[in-house]
Amino acid sequence: MTFLVDSDRVIDYLKGQPDAVVLLQGLATDGVAISIVTFGEVYEGIYYGRDPAHYEAVFRSFLSSTQVLGVSRTVARRFAVISGQLRLRGLPTPASDLWIAATALAHDLTLVTGNLRHFDRVPGLRIHPQSKP
């Protein structure tokens, strides 16, 4: 496994956006995972969005070849360090993004995201160069 996919890119994929579909299908051979946080964010969108049955079916298909990484003690410690560093620098960042970044760092994965504004500020986080939509 090489890549952790952020919620925004999973959502783009589920909506069939060509750039996201091509990108994620291309990365799949190297191994793709999502954070349990992304899992929850995507399901919230499915349950409260249009056509829940369709999008849940597409998401389940996506999950058949995607590992879901939970919160471990290592991830939680990474979260604490990142959150504290950014707070001290005056860069508040949504906790959900910090959990995703901590998961990528704890598992030594490259993040695939279109949300560069929040993730560019995380020290040591590798971001896939073609992440941006």
N, C-alpha and C positions, 0 to 999 in steps of 0.2 A: 504494500500500500504506500502510495506516494503523495496523494492529494487529499485535502480536506475541502469540501465544497460548502461555501457559505449559502445561507438561506436565499439570498437574492438570485443567485445563479441556478439553484434548484427550482425556484419558482419560474424563472425564465424558461428553463428546460421543460417543466410541466406544461407551460403555456405553448410550447412548440416553437419558441423563438429560434430561428435557424442558427444564429451565432452560438447560442447556448447549447443547442442540440449537437452541433458539429464539435464544439469544444469538449463537452463532457463525454461524448462517444469516443473522441480521440484520446482522452486521458484514461478511459476505462481500462485499457490494456495494462497501464501501470498501477492500477488500483486506486479506487475512489472511496472515500468515506465521508460521512457527515457527523456532526456533533448531535448529541441528544437534544441540544438547544434548537438546532435547525429542525430536527424531527418535530419538535413541539410547535415551532413557529409555522412550519409548513402545514401541519395538521390544523392549526387555528385558521389559516387561510382557506383550507379545504372545507372545514365545517361551517364557516361563516361567509363563504364566497358563493359564486355562481356555479352550479352544476357539481355539487360535492361528490356524487357517485362517479362521474367521469374522472375528476382529478384525483380521487382516492385510488382508482384503478391504475391510473398512470403512475402515481407515486409508489404504489405497491410494486409495480413492474420495475421502476427505478431502484427500489430497495432490494430487489432480488439479486442485484449484483453490486450492492453498496453496503459497506459495513457501517453500523451506527455505533459511535464511540460515546460511552457514558462518562460521567464525572467521577474521577478517582481522587484519591488524596493527592497524587502528583499534580493532576489538573487543577485541583482546588488551591494548592500552594502556588502554582504558576499564576492563577487568577489573582491571588492576593498580592503577589509581587507586581504584576502588570498594573493592577488597579491603583496600588499605592504610588508607583512611579508616575503614572499619568496624572493622578490627583496632585502630587507635589509639583508637577510641571504646569498645573493649571489647565489640564486638558481632559475635562470630564468626558467620559465615553460610556455609552450604554452598556450596562452589565451583560446583556446578552451577547454583544460583540466581544467583550472581554473573555467570556466563557469560551466562545468559539476560538479566539486567538490562543487562549491557554491550552485548549485541546490540541490545536495544531502544533504548538511548541512542545508540549509534553510528549507527543507522538512523533516529533521530528517530521512533520508533514508540511508541504507547501500549500498555502491557502489559495483557493480559487474564489475570487469575489469581485463584484463590481463596486463595492463600498470602500474605495481607497481612502476616503476622507477619515474614516475611523480606524482603519487597519494600518495605514502608513505610519502612524505614530507609535506602533507597538514595537519596542526594541527586539531585534533578533528574529522577527517574523518574516518568513519568506512568502512572497506573493507571486503567483504565477503571472508572467508578463502579458499573457493574453486574457487575463481575467476580466478586464474592463470591457463592458458591453459597448 
